[in-house]
């Protein structure tokens, strides 16, 4: 079975403070240590700012052969609000309108295209090293199923110029029974990979239901935790939303579906995004995501190193 298991960041606060051994302090040492335990990871920082080629080169150099990075698309690429200062200085003059909070309003198609091109150029060192998995296009929860969204995704796939586009829906309208098959067919048509999610079992509009499936030779699962109490907490942080420790029984629910997917797909990725902290029986805190990832490795029978 080709199943790779990892986390949705190697540098978030819970891992940095709780998972790495005391002597592992530098960014370089942390990624090297991470790669001793897992053979894939998501780059989360690229959502907040376009990555730099120098950093992409360092990431590639610090990981062994065969390691794979999935790079989260910059916010503008997925139609999230972006402030002017999040763009590189040389791209800011193309901004035409800004709202009262400093966010770019209605960015032109030309500016978006330039952002896609810059993004691909800056991550080229990962690609050149043979370590680029996919580009995670996590849509905002206000992007609902409809023709305009289809058109944008098709355009985005063209901008990615053949790179693997991983599409995560965050509004349940995309996965309702009456449209689900059409959505999957559309993703196949544009060559995109459907991203499965494990999230709270809720009927809320901004919680995508868990639907097992794939639309390419890659199966991709992101586990966000099942903390329904904090998912839509007013004023809550991302750390609160994804604060959840999966039990062995809950993870075991995925073993057979993942094995079935692995039997048909070329590769399967299981990525943990529950980035909170829990405490053990002695009251010592620990990071949830890498612990659950290690538990899943044990359940599936995956070993790294």
GUDO-291274 format. One record per residue (C-alpha): residue number from 1; x, y, z. Coordinates in pm, 1 decimal. Layout:
N
<atom num="NUM" X="X" Y="Y" Z="Z"/>
...
***
This chain:
305
<atom num="1" X="0.0" Y="0.0" Z="0.0"/>
<atom num="2" X="119.7" Y="348.0" Z="-84.1"/>
<atom num="3" X="-20.0" Y="543.2" Z="210.7"/>
<atom num="4" X="168.4" Y="843.6" Z="339.7"/>
<atom num="5" X="79.1" Y="1001.9" Z="672.6"/>
<atom num="6" X="177.4" Y="1344.9" Z="797.1"/>
<atom num="7" X="60.8" Y="1671.0" Z="949.1"/>
<atom num="8" X="-64.7" Y="1995.6" Z="796.9"/>
<atom num="9" X="237.2" Y="2187.3" Z="923.9"/>
<atom num="10" X="568.4" Y="2107.8" Z="1084.2"/>
<atom num="11" X="601.0" Y="2449.4" Z="1246.3"/>
<atom num="12" X="273.3" Y="2533.8" Z="1417.0"/>
<atom num="13" X="278.9" Y="2634.6" Z="1781.7"/>
<atom num="14" X="180.2" Y="2301.6" Z="1934.1"/>
<atom num="15" X="451.0" Y="2107.1" Z="1749.8"/>
<atom num="16" X="714.1" Y="2374.1" Z="1804.2"/>
<atom num="17" X="653.1" Y="2393.8" Z="2177.9"/>
<atom num="18" X="557.5" Y="2038.6" Z="2264.5"/>
<atom num="19" X="660.8" Y="1777.0" Z="2008.2"/>
<atom num="20" X="1021.4" Y="1849.1" Z="1917.4"/>
<atom num="21" X="1289.1" Y="1736.4" Z="2166.1"/>
<atom num="22" X="1447.3" Y="2016.4" Z="2374.4"/>
<atom num="23" X="1763.8" Y="2023.2" Z="2165.0"/>
<atom num="24" X="1575.9" Y="2065.3" Z="1836.9"/>
<atom num="25" X="1529.7" Y="2440.6" Z="1818.1"/>
<atom num="26" X="1622.2" Y="2577.6" Z="1474.3"/>
<atom num="27" X="1392.0" Y="2569.5" Z="1173.1"/>
<atom num="28" X="1641.6" Y="2348.5" Z="992.8"/>
<atom num="29" X="1665.2" Y="2096.4" Z="1275.2"/>
<atom num="30" X="1288.1" Y="2082.3" Z="1317.2"/>
<atom num="31" X="1219.3" Y="1989.0" Z="956.6"/>
<atom num="32" X="1499.0" Y="1731.1" Z="960.8"/>
<atom num="33" X="1355.4" Y="1581.4" Z="1279.8"/>
<atom num="34" X="1004.0" Y="1580.2" Z="1135.8"/>
<atom num="35" X="1125.3" Y="1393.8" Z="825.6"/>
<atom num="36" X="1263.0" Y="1116.0" Z="1045.6"/>
<atom num="37" X="906.3" Y="1037.5" Z="1154.4"/>
<atom num="38" X="688.3" Y="1128.2" Z="855.6"/>
<atom num="39" X="748.3" Y="1132.0" Z="480.6"/>
<atom num="40" X="503.8" Y="1404.1" Z="379.4"/>
<atom num="41" X="384.0" Y="1740.7" Z="509.9"/>
<atom num="42" X="178.3" Y="2042.2" Z="412.0"/>
<atom num="43" X="331.6" Y="2386.8" Z="381.5"/>
<atom num="44" X="86.9" Y="2614.9" Z="561.7"/>
<atom num="45" X="282.6" Y="2942.9" Z="560.9"/>
<atom num="46" X="229.0" Y="2981.2" Z="185.4"/>
<atom num="47" X="-138.0" Y="3060.7" Z="249.4"/>
<atom num="48" X="-41.7" Y="3382.6" Z="429.0"/>
<atom num="49" X="237.0" Y="3498.8" Z="196.6"/>
<atom num="50" X="380.6" Y="3386.5" Z="-133.2"/>
<atom num="51" X="670.0" Y="3149.2" Z="-64.9"/>
<atom num="52" X="1027.2" Y="3243.3" Z="-152.4"/>
<atom num="53" X="1246.0" Y="3026.1" Z="-373.7"/>
<atom num="54" X="1528.1" Y="3047.0" Z="-118.8"/>
<atom num="55" X="1305.8" Y="2893.6" Z="146.2"/>
<atom num="56" X="1174.7" Y="2628.8" Z="-92.2"/>
<atom num="57" X="1534.8" Y="2535.1" Z="-168.3"/>
<atom num="58" X="1607.5" Y="2500.0" Z="203.3"/>
<atom num="59" X="1301.8" Y="2278.7" Z="255.5"/>
<atom num="60" X="1409.2" Y="2050.2" Z="-26.2"/>
<atom num="61" X="1766.7" Y="2033.1" Z="105.4"/>
<atom num="62" X="1657.6" Y="1946.8" Z="459.9"/>
<atom num="63" X="1448.2" Y="1643.8" Z="367.7"/>
<atom num="64" X="1547.1" Y="1300.7" Z="235.9"/>
<atom num="65" X="1484.5" Y="1166.7" Z="-111.9"/>
<atom num="66" X="1121.6" Y="1069.4" Z="-162.4"/>
<atom num="67" X="983.3" Y="1319.8" Z="88.2"/>
<atom num="68" X="680.3" Y="1510.4" Z="-46.1"/>
<atom num="69" X="553.1" Y="1862.4" Z="26.4"/>
<atom num="70" X="197.4" Y="1971.0" Z="-44.1"/>
<atom num="71" X="190.6" Y="2349.2" Z="-67.1"/>
<atom num="72" X="-117.5" Y="2540.1" Z="43.0"/>
<atom num="73" X="-223.0" Y="2798.2" Z="-212.8"/>
<atom num="74" X="-180.5" Y="3164.7" Z="-126.6"/>
<atom num="75" X="-505.7" Y="3321.6" Z="-7.3"/>
<atom num="76" X="-570.5" Y="3522.4" Z="-323.4"/>
<atom num="77" X="-547.3" Y="3205.3" Z="-529.6"/>
<atom num="78" X="-845.1" Y="3058.0" Z="-344.3"/>
<atom num="79" X="-1047.1" Y="3382.6" Z="-329.5"/>
<atom num="80" X="-976.1" Y="3454.3" Z="35.1"/>
<atom num="81" X="-938.0" Y="3817.5" Z="145.5"/>
<atom num="82" X="-576.6" Y="3933.7" Z="127.3"/>
<atom num="83" X="-420.1" Y="4255.7" Z="252.8"/>
<atom num="84" X="-193.7" Y="4457.4" Z="27.3"/>
<atom num="85" X="108.8" Y="4398.2" Z="248.3"/>
<atom num="86" X="72.6" Y="4023.3" Z="201.0"/>
<atom num="87" X="179.4" Y="4068.2" Z="-160.9"/>
<atom num="88" X="547.2" Y="4104.5" Z="-251.6"/>
<atom num="89" X="637.3" Y="4476.0" Z="-276.4"/>
<atom num="90" X="686.4" Y="4464.0" Z="-652.7"/>
<atom num="91" X="328.8" Y="4338.1" Z="-705.7"/>
<atom num="92" X="146.4" Y="4594.2" Z="-493.0"/>
<atom num="93" X="121.7" Y="4861.4" Z="-761.5"/>
<atom num="94" X="-122.0" Y="4635.9" Z="-951.1"/>
<atom num="95" X="-378.0" Y="4666.9" Z="-670.7"/>
<atom num="96" X="-661.9" Y="4895.0" Z="-775.1"/>
<atom num="97" X="-904.0" Y="4892.8" Z="-482.0"/>
<atom num="98" X="-862.7" Y="4841.8" Z="-107.3"/>
<atom num="99" X="-1135.2" Y="4826.3" Z="155.6"/>
<atom num="100" X="-1139.7" Y="4997.1" Z="495.6"/>
<atom num="101" X="-945.3" Y="4706.0" Z="649.2"/>
<atom num="102" X="-667.4" Y="4720.3" Z="392.1"/>
<atom num="103" X="-788.0" Y="4416.0" Z="200.9"/>
<atom num="104" X="-767.9" Y="4400.3" Z="-175.8"/>
<atom num="105" X="-1110.8" Y="4439.6" Z="-331.8"/>
<atom num="106" X="-1198.5" Y="4268.0" Z="-656.9"/>
<atom num="107" X="-843.4" Y="4187.6" Z="-768.1"/>
<atom num="108" X="-818.2" Y="4177.7" Z="-1145.1"/>
<atom num="109" X="-785.8" Y="3850.5" Z="-1330.0"/>
<atom num="110" X="-444.1" Y="3973.9" Z="-1446.4"/>
<atom num="111" X="-324.9" Y="4021.2" Z="-1088.4"/>
<atom num="112" X="-452.1" Y="3679.1" Z="-985.3"/>
<atom num="113" X="-277.3" Y="3521.8" Z="-1284.7"/>
<atom num="114" X="45.9" Y="3697.1" Z="-1188.0"/>
<atom num="115" X="9.8" Y="3561.7" Z="-833.5"/>
<atom num="116" X="-34.0" Y="3205.7" Z="-963.2"/>
<atom num="117" X="273.1" Y="3245.7" Z="-1184.4"/>
<atom num="118" X="484.2" Y="3385.1" Z="-898.7"/>
<atom num="119" X="369.4" Y="3106.4" Z="-668.3"/>
<atom num="120" X="474.3" Y="2837.5" Z="-916.3"/>
<atom num="121" X="806.4" Y="3007.7" Z="-981.5"/>
<atom num="122" X="893.6" Y="3031.5" Z="-613.1"/>
<atom num="123" X="817.8" Y="2666.2" Z="-535.7"/>
<atom num="124" X="1015.3" Y="2542.7" Z="-836.5"/>
<atom num="125" X="1306.0" Y="2420.9" Z="-617.6"/>
<atom num="126" X="1070.6" Y="2170.9" Z="-453.4"/>
<atom num="127" X="949.6" Y="2056.0" Z="-792.6"/>
<atom num="128" X="1303.5" Y="2030.7" Z="-928.4"/>
<atom num="129" X="1398.9" Y="1811.1" Z="-634.0"/>
<atom num="130" X="1110.2" Y="1575.2" Z="-711.0"/>
<atom num="131" X="947.0" Y="1661.1" Z="-378.4"/>
<atom num="132" X="631.7" Y="1847.8" Z="-485.4"/>
<atom num="133" X="311.1" Y="1661.5" Z="-416.6"/>
<atom num="134" X="15.4" Y="1888.5" Z="-484.3"/>
<atom num="135" X="-113.7" Y="2243.7" Z="-450.1"/>
<atom num="136" X="-386.0" Y="2257.1" Z="-186.1"/>
<atom num="137" X="-671.7" Y="2479.9" Z="-298.8"/>
<atom num="138" X="-877.3" Y="2510.5" Z="20.0"/>
<atom num="139" X="-1184.4" Y="2709.6" Z="-79.4"/>
<atom num="140" X="-1335.8" Y="2953.5" Z="169.9"/>
<atom num="141" X="-1667.6" Y="2847.3" Z="324.2"/>
<atom num="142" X="-1855.4" Y="3122.1" Z="138.9"/>
<atom num="143" X="-1772.9" Y="2973.2" Z="-201.5"/>
<atom num="144" X="-2087.6" Y="2774.7" Z="-272.8"/>
<atom num="145" X="-2161.3" Y="2526.2" Z="-545.5"/>
<atom num="146" X="-2245.8" Y="2700.4" Z="-871.3"/>
<atom num="147" X="-2142.0" Y="2784.2" Z="-1224.4"/>
<atom num="148" X="-1918.3" Y="3079.1" Z="-1134.2"/>
<atom num="149" X="-1724.1" Y="2863.0" Z="-889.8"/>
<atom num="150" X="-1687.5" Y="2591.7" Z="-1153.3"/>
<atom num="151" X="-1550.9" Y="2847.8" Z="-1397.0"/>
<atom num="152" X="-1301.5" Y="2977.3" Z="-1144.9"/>
<atom num="153" X="-1173.7" Y="2630.6" Z="-1056.9"/>
<atom num="154" X="-1130.1" Y="2547.4" Z="-1423.8"/>
<atom num="155" X="-935.2" Y="2870.7" Z="-1473.3"/>
<atom num="156" X="-725.1" Y="2800.3" Z="-1162.5"/>
<atom num="157" X="-637.8" Y="2453.4" Z="-1290.9"/>
<atom num="158" X="-514.7" Y="2614.7" Z="-1613.4"/>
<atom num="159" X="-297.8" Y="2857.1" Z="-1414.9"/>
<atom num="160" X="-136.4" Y="2569.0" Z="-1227.0"/>
<atom num="161" X="-9.9" Y="2441.6" Z="-1559.6"/>
<atom num="162" X="-40.3" Y="2070.4" Z="-1495.2"/>
<atom num="163" X="58.1" Y="2066.3" Z="-1128.3"/>
<atom num="164" X="-167.5" Y="1851.9" Z="-912.9"/>
<atom num="165" X="-451.4" Y="2065.7" Z="-778.9"/>
<atom num="166" X="-600.7" Y="1940.3" Z="-452.3"/>
<atom num="167" X="-947.9" Y="2087.5" Z="-400.1"/>
<atom num="168" X="-1101.5" Y="2107.8" Z="-53.9"/>
<atom num="169" X="-1461.6" Y="2228.4" Z="-30.9"/>
<atom num="170" X="-1569.9" Y="2399.9" Z="288.4"/>
<atom num="171" X="-1936.7" Y="2458.4" Z="209.4"/>
<atom num="172" X="-2158.7" Y="2154.9" Z="221.2"/>
<atom num="173" X="-2349.3" Y="2257.3" Z="-94.8"/>
<atom num="174" X="-2070.0" Y="2094.8" Z="-298.7"/>
<atom num="175" X="-2134.0" Y="1752.9" Z="-150.1"/>
<atom num="176" X="-2511.6" Y="1734.4" Z="-124.6"/>
<atom num="177" X="-2660.1" Y="1416.1" Z="-265.8"/>
<atom num="178" X="-2811.5" Y="1579.2" Z="-574.1"/>
<atom num="179" X="-2488.3" Y="1740.7" Z="-700.0"/>
<atom num="180" X="-2210.1" Y="1523.5" Z="-560.4"/>
<atom num="181" X="-2165.1" Y="1306.1" Z="-868.2"/>
<atom num="182" X="-2155.6" Y="1610.5" Z="-1095.5"/>
<atom num="183" X="-1893.6" Y="1774.5" Z="-873.5"/>
<atom num="184" X="-1675.3" Y="1466.1" Z="-880.7"/>
<atom num="185" X="-1709.8" Y="1440.5" Z="-1258.1"/>
<atom num="186" X="-1611.7" Y="1805.5" Z="-1291.5"/>
<atom num="187" X="-1297.2" Y="1754.0" Z="-1083.7"/>
<atom num="188" X="-1203.8" Y="1457.9" Z="-1300.6"/>
<atom num="189" X="-1263.2" Y="1670.0" Z="-1609.8"/>
<atom num="190" X="-1018.2" Y="1939.3" Z="-1498.8"/>
<atom num="191" X="-766.9" Y="1686.8" Z="-1363.5"/>
<atom num="192" X="-810.0" Y="1788.5" Z="-999.3"/>
<atom num="193" X="-791.7" Y="1577.3" Z="-684.3"/>
<atom num="194" X="-1086.6" Y="1577.2" Z="-446.3"/>
<atom num="195" X="-986.4" Y="1632.2" Z="-83.3"/>
<atom num="196" X="-1178.4" Y="1427.2" Z="171.6"/>
<atom num="197" X="-1229.5" Y="1579.5" Z="515.0"/>
<atom num="198" X="-1289.9" Y="1444.8" Z="862.0"/>
<atom num="199" X="-1462.0" Y="1719.8" Z="1058.8"/>
<atom num="200" X="-1741.5" Y="1755.1" Z="1314.6"/>
<atom num="201" X="-2050.7" Y="1553.4" Z="1225.1"/>
<atom num="202" X="-2262.8" Y="1863.6" Z="1187.9"/>
<atom num="203" X="-2529.6" Y="1995.0" Z="955.1"/>
<atom num="204" X="-2376.4" Y="2343.4" Z="955.9"/>
<atom num="205" X="-2330.6" Y="2495.1" Z="611.8"/>
<atom num="206" X="-1959.3" Y="2556.0" Z="666.7"/>
<atom num="207" X="-1880.3" Y="2196.1" Z="763.1"/>
<atom num="208" X="-1830.3" Y="1971.7" Z="463.8"/>
<atom num="209" X="-1965.6" Y="1621.1" Z="517.3"/>
<atom num="210" X="-1724.3" Y="1330.5" Z="511.8"/>
<atom num="211" X="-1749.8" Y="1170.6" Z="168.3"/>
<atom num="212" X="-1502.0" Y="898.4" Z="78.6"/>
<atom num="213" X="-1387.8" Y="914.1" Z="-280.9"/>
<atom num="214" X="-1124.8" Y="1019.9" Z="-528.5"/>
<atom num="215" X="-1116.0" Y="1192.2" Z="-866.2"/>
<atom num="216" X="-757.0" Y="1122.7" Z="-967.8"/>
<atom num="217" X="-486.0" Y="867.6" Z="-905.7"/>
<atom num="218" X="-434.0" Y="1037.8" Z="-569.3"/>
<atom num="219" X="-660.4" Y="1000.7" Z="-266.3"/>
<atom num="220" X="-619.6" Y="1281.7" Z="-12.7"/>
<atom num="221" X="-766.4" Y="1303.7" Z="337.8"/>
<atom num="222" X="-739.3" Y="1595.7" Z="581.3"/>
<atom num="223" X="-843.4" Y="1537.1" Z="943.1"/>
<atom num="224" X="-954.3" Y="1857.3" Z="1112.3"/>
<atom num="225" X="-1083.9" Y="1706.0" Z="1435.7"/>
<atom num="226" X="-1442.8" Y="1668.3" Z="1547.6"/>
<atom num="227" X="-1472.8" Y="1954.7" Z="1795.1"/>
<atom num="228" X="-1824.6" Y="2068.7" Z="1718.7"/>
<atom num="229" X="-1833.9" Y="2297.2" Z="2024.8"/>
<atom num="230" X="-1555.6" Y="2521.4" Z="1896.0"/>
<atom num="231" X="-1599.5" Y="2495.7" Z="1518.4"/>
<atom num="232" X="-1822.8" Y="2802.4" Z="1493.2"/>
<atom num="233" X="-1733.7" Y="2964.7" Z="1822.5"/>
<atom num="234" X="-1764.4" Y="3341.2" Z="1783.9"/>
<atom num="235" X="-1423.0" Y="3499.5" Z="1810.3"/>
<atom num="236" X="-1254.7" Y="3162.2" Z="1835.5"/>
<atom num="237" X="-909.6" Y="3098.2" Z="1693.9"/>
<atom num="238" X="-801.8" Y="2830.7" Z="1448.1"/>
<atom num="239" X="-626.4" Y="2654.1" Z="1735.3"/>
<atom num="240" X="-959.3" Y="2632.1" Z="1920.5"/>
<atom num="241" X="-1147.4" Y="2512.5" Z="1612.3"/>
<atom num="242" X="-903.6" Y="2230.4" Z="1546.9"/>
<atom num="243" X="-847.0" Y="2138.8" Z="1910.6"/>
<atom num="244" X="-928.4" Y="1769.9" Z="1909.7"/>
<atom num="245" X="-753.8" Y="1444.2" Z="1992.7"/>
<atom num="246" X="-879.2" Y="1146.6" Z="1792.4"/>
<atom num="247" X="-926.4" Y="822.7" Z="1979.2"/>
<atom num="248" X="-788.9" Y="495.6" Z="1847.9"/>
<atom num="249" X="-1144.1" Y="386.4" Z="1772.2"/>
<atom num="250" X="-1213.5" Y="699.8" Z="1567.7"/>
<atom num="251" X="-895.3" Y="656.8" Z="1365.6"/>
<atom num="252" X="-973.4" Y="289.8" Z="1314.2"/>
<atom num="253" X="-1289.0" Y="395.7" Z="1127.2"/>
<atom num="254" X="-1059.0" Y="506.6" Z="845.3"/>
<atom num="255" X="-841.9" Y="196.5" Z="817.5"/>
<atom num="256" X="-1060.7" Y="-3.2" Z="579.5"/>
<atom num="257" X="-1160.8" Y="295.0" Z="358.1"/>
<atom num="258" X="-794.6" Y="392.9" Z="326.1"/>
<atom num="259" X="-693.0" Y="39.8" Z="236.7"/>
<atom num="260" X="-964.1" Y="26.3" Z="-28.2"/>
<atom num="261" X="-850.7" Y="358.2" Z="-170.3"/>
<atom num="262" X="-488.6" Y="243.1" Z="-169.9"/>
<atom num="263" X="-582.9" Y="-68.2" Z="-363.6"/>
<atom num="264" X="-710.5" Y="145.8" Z="-652.5"/>
<atom num="265" X="-512.1" Y="470.8" Z="-631.6"/>
<atom num="266" X="-144.5" Y="529.3" Z="-700.1"/>
<atom num="267" X="-97.9" Y="708.4" Z="-369.7"/>
<atom num="268" X="-295.2" Y="801.1" Z="-59.2"/>
<atom num="269" X="-220.7" Y="1088.7" Z="176.0"/>
<atom num="270" X="-354.4" Y="1122.2" Z="530.2"/>
<atom num="271" X="-287.4" Y="1466.6" Z="678.5"/>
<atom num="272" X="-366.8" Y="1570.3" Z="1035.9"/>
<atom num="273" X="-478.4" Y="1930.3" Z="1092.8"/>
<atom num="274" X="-586.7" Y="1896.5" Z="1457.2"/>
<atom num="275" X="-328.0" Y="2141.0" Z="1586.2"/>
<atom num="276" X="-427.7" Y="2180.6" Z="1948.0"/>
<atom num="277" X="-279.8" Y="2030.1" Z="2261.4"/>
<atom num="278" X="-395.0" Y="1769.0" Z="2509.9"/>
<atom num="279" X="-255.6" Y="1638.3" Z="2838.1"/>
<atom num="280" X="-154.0" Y="1287.4" Z="2931.4"/>
<atom num="281" X="-242.9" Y="1097.6" Z="3247.8"/>
<atom num="282" X="32.7" Y="1277.9" Z="3436.8"/>
<atom num="283" X="-92.4" Y="1618.2" Z="3324.6"/>
<atom num="284" X="190.7" Y="1680.6" Z="3075.5"/>
<atom num="285" X="83.5" Y="1860.5" Z="2757.1"/>
<atom num="286" X="144.1" Y="1714.7" Z="2411.5"/>
<atom num="287" X="70.6" Y="1812.7" Z="2050.5"/>
<atom num="288" X="-229.9" Y="1633.7" Z="1905.2"/>
<atom num="289" X="-150.9" Y="1613.3" Z="1532.7"/>
<atom num="290" X="180.4" Y="1422.7" Z="1540.8"/>
<atom num="291" X="51.5" Y="1188.4" Z="1811.4"/>
<atom num="292" X="-255.9" Y="1103.9" Z="1604.4"/>
<atom num="293" X="-42.7" Y="1072.2" Z="1291.3"/>
<atom num="294" X="180.4" Y="821.2" Z="1468.1"/>
<atom num="295" X="-126.4" Y="633.0" Z="1588.9"/>
<atom num="296" X="-254.1" Y="613.1" Z="1232.1"/>
<atom num="297" X="83.2" Y="487.0" Z="1112.1"/>
<atom num="298" X="56.9" Y="206.7" Z="1364.2"/>
<atom num="299" X="-301.0" Y="119.9" Z="1266.7"/>
<atom num="300" X="-222.6" Y="115.7" Z="894.2"/>
<atom num="301" X="118.4" Y="-45.4" Z="932.3"/>
<atom num="302" X="316.6" Y="241.0" Z="780.3"/>
<atom num="303" X="676.3" Y="294.1" Z="888.6"/>
<atom num="304" X="917.3" Y="573.8" Z="797.9"/>
<atom num="305" X="1293.6" Y="547.1" Z="810.5"/>
***
